Amino acid sequence: MYALFSTNHVNKFSAPEEIETESNDPYYLDIANQLREQLLSGKFKAGHRFYSIRGLIKDTGRSLPTVRSALSLLIEEGLLEARQGSGYYVTAKIEAAINTNKGFCNFLAVIPSSTEPDEPWFTGKIGLGMIQAANVDHAVISFYKRRAPGNLSPELFRLDLERIKALRPDGIAWLHNIVEDVGVLVELKKQGMPLVTTMRQIPGVELPLIQEDNLIYASMVLTNFEARGHQRIGIILRSLDDDYFRSKVEAFREVAPSFKVQAGAEDFFFLPQSDPTGEQQGPALQSFLESRPDLTGLLVMAATGIRPVVWLHQTAFAERMKKISIVLNVLDGVAVPTLPTGETLARIYPPLEKLGEHLVHCLTAVAGGRPLASLPRLIPVFQTGESLKAI
């Protein structure tokens, strides 16, 4: 009836059952992209009635929620409007869009299996920044929650790769990357997919990296400890084989000569690979602190390192812990805890919404074939708390 899609397009909408049955069918983006192409081709004039939902369901073979999601996206972009009891109509904005010859980029934010795109802290704030930037950059952002956990299996590797490819994004922002992601990233890069990432570079695949400025980060931490009279602090972190922690430590070494407070290599407490969550590290941290009686502050750079700190607050070592000044580096969506003493934690974290914005701006440039300007100098956010004490 509508001759919307060629036979190839109909085949393109066929998908494995496991994708089709997900609550958020990603193929609404595919439908929206094709409808947008028709709108921008000049086939419809402002004020003309657009296709009906019933006709689109018949032509695409997709469900009512999926088709409605596609139309809702075009409404959000201002290209269509819904008139109750009458249908969908093309807006006057279409003429400006055609005249400026701007296409819409479809970007994908890939997030870990351990988080959600709408969680209220880390991933959610980055996602909000990405959506805000997409409105400026003439882009659309969707989210894919990858299935592979840290102990990557070949089956989940293939599943993630196939699903991401099926979505056919114009570019990908890979959030919270880990070394185990390298296989998928290498495959996507081989296919010419524009990719950007944050937090760390992964050995074996070099990508544009959007992150907070490490020198400013180190200076902020030392400034706040020094202002409260501290001269020696420790850092709880993971292995320096991890680019995130190594780059932070290098920044501390570079700025340290400008400060009275020091955090030397002998004051690093490493969470072992056998216990990355720190659940069993309370006794080891106690020994670390007992051998350094003049150490009065801790930067918990590996966020899970707060667990042995909390554990020690509930032991006979609590009196010493009450005198130690603490700053928490927030890396994930886990809620910032309160210490057993009732003290709020001082914390430092990336400018999350700004980070999300720059991920999209970078993707827009790469997907458009434009050379990247110098990467942004993002300023970390420092929030003081009762755990940051004067001595």
ABEGO torsion letter per residue (X at the ends): XAGABBAAAAAAABBBAAAAABABBAAAAAAAAAAAAAAAAGABBBGBBBBBAAAAAAAAGBBAAAAAAAAAAAAAAGABBBBBGAEBBBBAAAAAAAAAGBBBBBBBBBBBAABBAABABAAAAAAAAAAAAAAAAGBBBBBBBBABBABBBAAAAAAAAAAAAAAGBABBBBBGBBAAAAAAAAAAAAAGBBBBBBGBBBBGBBBBBBBBBAAAAAAAAAAAAAAAGBABBBBBBBBAABAAAAAAAAAAAAAAAABABBBBAAABBBBBAABAAGAAAAAAAAAAAAABAABABBBBABAAAAAAAAAAAABAAAAAAAABBBBBBBABABBBBBBAAGBBBBBBBBBAAAAAAAAAAAAAAAAAGBBBBBBBBBBBBBBBBAABBBX
